[in-house]
Amino acid sequence: MALSVVNFRMRHGNIAEQVSFSGNGIKLLDLKKEIVDKKKISSSLDFDLTINDESGKGIMCTYF
């Protein structure tokens, strides 16, 4: 199975990071869990996840 990546940046950060996963897609809840693991933040998933296009200007969706 192919390895895919999602680039992310925390709201107040300016460094882009990556989360990798196998397959062509990832559920948003699973993406939040991967970000929590990568950033070693609290185990709470109580944060907003906003999906932007590559330029960062167009919001595609917001997941609470």
C-alpha positions in Angstrom: 0.0 0.0 0.0 1.2 3.5 -0.8 2.5 5.9 1.8 0.8 9.3 1.9 1.6 12.5 3.8 -0.4 15.4 5.1 1.5 18.7 5.7 0.3 20.6 8.7 1.2 23.7 10.7 0.0 24.8 14.1 -1.9 28.1 14.1 0.9 30.1 15.8 3.7 28.2 14.2 5.5 28.9 11.0 7.2 25.6 10.4 5.3 23.0 8.3 5.5 19.4 9.5 4.3 16.1 8.1 2.2 13.2 9.2 2.5 10.0 7.2 0.0 7.2 6.8 -0.6 4.2 4.6 -3.2 4.4 1.9 -4.8 7.2 -0.1 -6.9 8.8 2.6 -7.2 9.3 6.3 -10.2 10.1 8.5 -10.1 13.5 10.1 -10.3 12.0 13.6 -7.3 9.8 12.8 -5.5 12.8 11.5 -6.1 14.7 14.7 -4.8 11.7 16.7 -1.6 11.6 14.5 -1.0 15.3 15.0 -1.5 14.9 18.8 1.1 12.0 18.8 3.6 13.9 16.6 3.4 17.1 18.6 3.2 15.3 22.0 0.4 17.5 23.1 -2.3 16.5 25.6 -4.2 13.4 24.7 -7.3 15.5 24.4 -8.6 15.9 20.9 -10.3 19.1 22.0 -8.9 21.4 19.3 -10.1 22.7 16.0 -8.7 21.3 12.8 -8.9 23.6 9.8 -8.2 22.2 6.4 -6.8 24.7 3.9 -5.7 24.5 0.3 -2.0 24.4 -0.4 -1.6 28.2 -0.5 -3.2 28.5 3.0 -5.7 31.1 1.7 -8.8 29.0 1.0 -10.5 27.1 3.9 -11.8 23.8 2.6 -13.4 22.7 5.9 -13.2 23.0 9.7 -13.4 20.0 11.9 -14.2 20.4 15.7 
